[in-house]
């Protein structure tokens, strides 16, 4: 077992309500390993409101 740090950006589509955002992000992180800790570290708003926002994510995952 080991820990791995992840940093990535993801688009937050306008059609995804904030109430579903946590589950959406955890599902993305789970593809790399079991999330130990994670955070949204930056929100970048786009000029085109149809595209939504871009979120910067940092996470620590457990790799088995």
N, C-alpha and C positions, 0 to 999 in steps of 0.2 A: 504494500500500500504506500502511496506517496501523494503529496499535495502538488497541484499545478495551478499557476496563476494564469488567468485569461483576461484579455482586454479586446473588446470588439465593439463595433458600431452596428446598430440595427435601425431600420426604418420603422416608425410607429405609424401604421396606416390610420387615416381618419375614421375608417369604418370599425376600428377596434376600440370599444369603450374602455375607459380607464379602469373599470371594475374587472376587466379581463386581462389587463396588461401584466399583472404579476404572474399569472398562470402562463401566459404567452412567453415571457422572459425565462421563467424557470424551465419550461419545455425546451427552449433553445440551449440553455446551459446544461441540461441533463444529457444532451447529445455528446458532451465532452467528458462528463463524469458527474458524480454526486455532489451537488452544491453544498459547500460548507458555509460560505458567506458570499454575498453579492451586493452590488450597489449600482444605481444609476449615477454616474459621475458628471454628466453634462447633457444638456438638452439643446439641440441646434434647431431653431425654427427655420423653415424654408420660406422663401417669398411666395412660392406657389402653394396655397393652402390645400390644394387637392392631394398633394404628396404627403402631408402630415409632417411629423418631426423626425429628426434623427437622434437617437439616444446612444450615448457612450456608456458601456457596461464594463465593470471590473468584477471579477469573480475569482474565488478560490474553490477548486473542486478536488474531490478525493478520487484518485485513480486506483482501481483495484487490479 
